[in-house]
Amino acid sequence: MKIVVIGGTGLIGSTVVARLGEHGHQAVPAAPSTGVDTITGEGLKEVLRGADVLVDVSNSPSFADDDVMAFFRTATGNLVDAAEEAGVGHYVALSVVGSERLPESGYLRAKVAQEALIEAAGLPYTIVRATQFFEFAGGIADTATTDGVVRLPGGGVQPIAAAEVAAAVGRAAAGAPAGGTIEIGGPEVFGLDEWVRTVLAARSDAREVVSDPRARYFGTLLEKDSLLPGPGAQVAETRLAEWLAR
């Protein structure tokens, strides 16, 4: 199949492209650097010509509330229109576990809006919702650092290796449309503070991680299970200690 991967040069997208190529598909990376712009629509018609599947793993360059909402609404609207015009038979998008439970987060509100646009489009689709990537622990710490101290709540997380997220997206793209949502998470549950503390310690990062139930995660307070997948979720294999050892 010809599978176009929007965001195909990024962390997840480049791995999706490589995996699909290994399985004999014509995987085409699409990003501003390849001449495809989902905001202006430049290059979309051309890259989707003859495509069987569209995979969207792109992300907003800004996480400011208004910016991220504008990005996902505009980009998804353009992608849906272009996919319909090209006769694409399967729309696959990467989203975030727990998005609908945390409306105070501008980023997660935008992901819910993205999902709604895809669901309403009438195209055969699959939404893959993933938990937090192991690779994002440092960035989460950076956003929560004040005067050298990281303040994070202890809400549960089930982090996952980015490579296994890419594998799940690739499987979805090569398979039949689910007509709904698939969830995937890592094999272990941590407190958000505990997870980040473990990663920073493994990297010899001297910042102290303080547990603070009033601290916000991307603008929202967390309950114990706000970011945890449901009982039917796919469970990846790589444990945090294994990933850190690599």
Solvent accessible surface area in square Angstrom, and as a share of the most:
residue,aa,sasa,rsa
1,M,93,0.42
2,K,36,0.15
3,I,0,0.00
4,V,0,0.00
5,V,0,0.00
6,I,4,0.02
7,G,16,0.15
8,G,3,0.03
9,T,75,0.44
10,G,36,0.35
11,L,91,0.45
12,I,12,0.06
13,G,1,0.01
14,S,53,0.34
15,T,40,0.23
16,V,0,0.00
17,V,27,0.15
18,A,53,0.41
19,R,88,0.32
20,L,5,0.03
21,G,40,0.38
22,E,137,0.61
23,H,141,0.63
24,G,67,0.65
25,H,40,0.18
26,Q,110,0.49
27,A,20,0.15
28,V,34,0.19
29,P,51,0.32
30,A,0,0.00
31,A,10,0.07
32,P,105,0.66
33,S,98,0.63
34,T,68,0.40
35,G,38,0.37
36,V,9,0.05
37,D,36,0.19
38,T,13,0.07
39,I,72,0.37
40,T,100,0.58
41,G,27,0.26
42,E,110,0.49
43,G,19,0.18
44,L,6,0.03
45,K,115,0.49
46,E,101,0.45
47,V,22,0.12
48,L,0,0.00
49,R,149,0.54
50,G,60,0.57
51,A,6,0.05
52,D,62,0.32
53,V,3,0.02
54,L,0,0.00
55,V,0,0.00
56,D,3,0.02
57,V,19,0.11
58,S,22,0.15
59,N,72,0.37
60,S,8,0.05
61,P,128,0.81
62,S,37,0.24
63,F,93,0.39
64,A,57,0.44
65,D,74,0.38
66,D,116,0.60
67,D,72,0.37
68,V,0,0.00
69,M,45,0.20
70,A,56,0.44
71,F,25,0.10
72,F,2,0.01
73,R,125,0.46
74,T,56,0.32
75,A,2,0.02
76,T,0,0.00
77,G,25,0.24
78,N,43,0.22
79,L,0,0.00
80,V,13,0.08
81,D,92,0.48
82,A,14,0.11
83,A,0,0.00
84,E,85,0.38
85,E,124,0.56
86,A,37,0.28
87,G,58,0.56
88,V,4,0.03
89,G,40,0.38
90,H,6,0.03
91,Y,0,0.00
92,V,0,0.00
93,A,2,0.01
94,L,22,0.11
95,S,4,0.02
96,V,27,0.16
97,V,0,0.00
98,G,0,0.00
99,S,1,0.01
100,E,91,0.41
101,R,101,0.37
102,L,8,0.04
103,P,85,0.53
104,E,95,0.43
105,S,0,0.00
106,G,3,0.03
107,Y,30,0.11
108,L,6,0.03
109,R,91,0.33
110,A,0,0.00
111,K,7,0.03
112,V,54,0.31
113,A,11,0.08
114,Q,1,0.01
115,E,12,0.05
116,A,51,0.39
117,L,60,0.30
118,I,1,0.01
119,E,82,0.37
120,A,89,0.69
121,A,24,0.19
122,G,70,0.67
123,L,22,0.11
124,P,65,0.41
125,Y,33,0.13
126,T,1,0.01
127,I,0,0.00
128,V,1,0.00
129,R,22,0.08
130,A,3,0.02
131,T,3,0.02
132,Q,12,0.05
133,F,19,0.08
134,F,1,0.00
135,E,58,0.26
136,F,91,0.38
137,A,0,0.00
138,G,13,0.13
139,G,39,0.37
140,I,7,0.03
141,A,0,0.00
142,D,86,0.45
143,T,98,0.57
144,A,19,0.15
145,T,43,0.25
146,T,91,0.53
147,D,141,0.73
148,G,41,0.39
149,V,38,0.22
150,V,0,0.00
151,R,115,0.42
152,L,2,0.01
153,P,3,0.02
154,G,45,0.43
155,G,6,0.06
156,G,6,0.06
157,V,0,0.00
158,Q,24,0.11
159,P,1,0.01
160,I,0,0.00
161,A,4,0.03
162,A,4,0.03
163,A,49,0.38
164,E,35,0.16
165,V,0,0.00
166,A,0,0.00
167,A,15,0.12
168,A,6,0.05
169,V,0,0.00
170,G,7,0.07
171,R,137,0.50
172,A,11,0.08
173,A,0,0.00
174,A,46,0.36
175,G,37,0.36
176,A,90,0.69
177,P,57,0.36
178,A,59,0.45
179,G,51,0.49
180,G,21,0.20
181,T,67,0.39
182,I,46,0.23
183,E,35,0.16
184,I,4,0.02
185,G,0,0.00
186,G,0,0.00
187,P,42,0.27
188,E,37,0.17
189,V,90,0.52
190,F,30,0.12
191,G,15,0.14
192,L,0,0.00
193,D,12,0.06
194,E,81,0.36
195,W,0,0.00
196,V,0,0.00
197,R,95,0.35
198,T,54,0.31
199,V,0,0.00
200,L,4,0.02
201,A,72,0.56
202,A,61,0.47
203,R,119,0.43
204,S,103,0.67
205,D,44,0.23
206,A,106,0.82
207,R,64,0.23
208,E,107,0.48
209,V,10,0.06
210,V,39,0.23
211,S,64,0.42
212,D,20,0.11
213,P,107,0.67
214,R,195,0.71
215,A,14,0.11
216,R,120,0.44
217,Y,17,0.06
218,F,70,0.29
219,G,41,0.39
220,T,2,0.01
221,L,79,0.39
222,L,22,0.11
223,E,124,0.56
224,K,165,0.70
225,D,83,0.43
226,S,6,0.04
227,L,1,0.00
228,L,35,0.17
229,P,20,0.13
230,G,33,0.32
231,P,152,0.96
232,G,79,0.76
233,A,18,0.14
234,Q,74,0.33
235,V,91,0.52
236,A,11,0.08
237,E,147,0.66
238,T,10,0.06
239,R,114,0.42
240,L,5,0.02
241,A,76,0.59
242,E,77,0.34
243,W,45,0.16
244,L,50,0.25
245,A,91,0.70
246,R,199,0.73
